[in-house]
Amino acid sequence: MTIVNEKEFKLLFSELCCSKCRNDFTTESLEIMEQQNGILICRLSCKKCGADFGDIVLKYNQNTKMHTPLEVIEGPPPISTDDVLNAHEFIKKNL
């Protein structure tokens, strides 16, 4: 990990932990896959228990002197049976 140093990593991930084993993430937990204009596409995993959290997107400015801890942003709720049925009816009527 050359982009985010140890101190910054600890600050960014200070309020996050592995949801499976509750251990803190380490710099080895973050594998940078791609970098473009301060946007990092990374793979996050727990090196203690092996839990894989998939790909994450970080907007990281190396020139900023003060970063704040990251927080989880939940996505939309899972689709329901009614959502599937509504989509089916929509497709049937419009295609």
Residue pairs with C-beta under 8 A, 6 or more apart in sequence:
1 9
1 27
1 28
1 30
1 32
3 32
3 35
3 40
3 60
3 62
4 12
4 27
4 30
4 60
6 27
8 67
9 25
9 26
9 27
9 30
11 67
11 68
11 69
12 67
12 69
12 70
13 24
13 25
13 29
13 69
13 70
14 69
15 69
15 70
15 71
16 25
16 69
16 70
16 71
16 72
17 23
17 24
17 25
18 24
18 25
18 46
18 48
18 49
18 51
19 51
20 46
20 49
20 51
21 46
21 48
21 49
21 51
23 46
23 48
23 49
25 44
25 46
26 47
28 47
29 44
29 45
29 46
29 47
30 42
30 43
30 44
31 42
31 43
31 44
31 45
32 40
32 41
32 42
33 41
33 42
33 43
33 55
34 40
34 41
35 41
38 59
38 60
38 61
38 62
39 57
39 58
39 59
39 60
40 57
40 58
40 59
40 60
41 55
41 56
41 57
42 55
42 56
42 57
42 58
43 52
43 54
43 55
43 56
44 52
44 53
44 54
44 55
44 56
45 51
45 52
45 53
46 53
58 70
